[in-house]
Amino acid sequence: MAASQIPNLSLFRRGQGRSLGRGRGAQPNIPAIATSGEDGLATDRIIQETDQDATVSRLSAVEAGYFDDPFAKLFVTSEAQRRFPIINRGTYVRTTAIDKLILSFLAEPGPEQKQIISLGAGSDTRYFRIMTNHPQLPPFVYHELDFPSNTSQKIAAISRSSQLRDILSSFTVSEDGTALDNATFHITPFDLRTLPLSTPKSGDILPARPEALNAINPALPSLLISECCLIYLSPQAADNAIFYFTRRLFPSSVPVGLILYEPISPNDAFGKVMVSNLAARGIVLQTLKRYGSLEAQRERLRMYGFSEGQEASTVDDIWEGVGEGEKDRVAVLEMMDEVEEWRLLAGHYCVAWGWRSGNEDGGDGKRVWDGWKSGRDTGLARLIG
């Protein structure tokens, strides 16, 4: 929930946003993202730069006291800025919700080791926070995939920081500085659009696994994470990326889950302005039209093969389910007068999560997702508490 994505919220007070769908306020025609040539490279650079938007927002929420992240400041390369309270609260809900889902996956009984694969991870600090705050967790391996420009920037930050280096203890970096490998942590430069088709055409030779993904163990229970990553791909490329993991890389017997964080509801007044603001920067949310509702996100998870469970909640719904004690703590951090605006903004972002157990015999795979199953009746609220 980067500040650059937020429309002028005052336009939506007292119904003033209704005129945005007409006349000069109408949504402009938005071209598809190019994936080749100079235009494609320019668009890629713009999308890569959104990582710093998110990083600055995370630091703003941390400095305001919403949650603890001693590593956030280590990855900020632009000028730090204090975000509006509604942005800070959105960052808090997003981060806390996804953290809870991940920790639940890691903490549940299962095989000796599990695996996380973060798509478009950018400057995310989650691995370092988990290693510091939850040393009691069973062993796991954490993979991050992103563009080389983003991975090299992150690796440079790690190399500069004794705090981060101490957590990793020992690691190797590729000659070009775009890849890092450690016993439990891998940063890999990779463009998801280059994945081979998950379902080759009849007669085609099945291509080998991309060499860059060799460190991923196809036998481990695995959790895929996409925080506003797949939404920048074409629907075909986004679907193929997930299908590659669920159909090609991981056998059907292996438990696999997916967490998505994305905007939704592009067709109301607020959604149109949000999309238009991003288009003005050269950013197109390519899957938003196809997966623009909670039900569309759930159906998407079913389509990907997460047959055992599919859940989706808006950020607003997640916040409403947070315990009163925690709400009271957050409420005193900053004065928030824009309650109406908060509900509007938070209703346009969602967390969706789905899973398959893999093992048909009721073994470890059935237990991996027990924590997720416990929150099915109340969505994510029970997990946040």
Salt bridges, closest charged atoms under 4 A:
ASP44 OD2 - ARG193 NH2 2.83
ASP53 OD2 - ARG281 NH1 3.29
ASP69 OD2 - ARG58 NE 3.61
ASP69 OD2 - ARG129 NE 3.60
ASP99 OD1 - ARG126 NE 2.56
ASP99 OD2 - ARG129 NH1 2.74
ASP124 OD2 - ARG126 NH1 3.48
GLU144 OE1 - LYS154 NZ 2.63
ASP181 OD1 - HIS186 ND1 2.64
ASP191 OD2 - ARG193 NH2 2.81
GLU227 OE1 - ARG94 NE 2.81
GLU227 OE2 - ARG126 NH1 2.84
ASP239 OD2 - ARG290 NH1 3.21
GLU262 OE1 - ARG300 NH1 2.97
ASP268 OD2 - HIS348 NE2 2.76
GLU295 OE1 - ARG298 NH1 3.45
GLU295 OE2 - ARG302 NH2 2.70
GLU299 OE1 - ARG302 NE 2.95
GLU308 OE2 - LYS373 NZ 2.87
GLU311 OE2 - ARG376 NE 3.36
ASP316 OD1 - ARG343 NE 2.71
GLU320 OE1 - LYS327 NZ 3.94
GLU326 OE2 - ARG329 NH2 2.88
GLU334 OE2 - ARG82 NH2 3.18
GLU341 OE2 - ARG13 NH2 2.68
ASP370 OD1 - LYS373 NZ 3.95
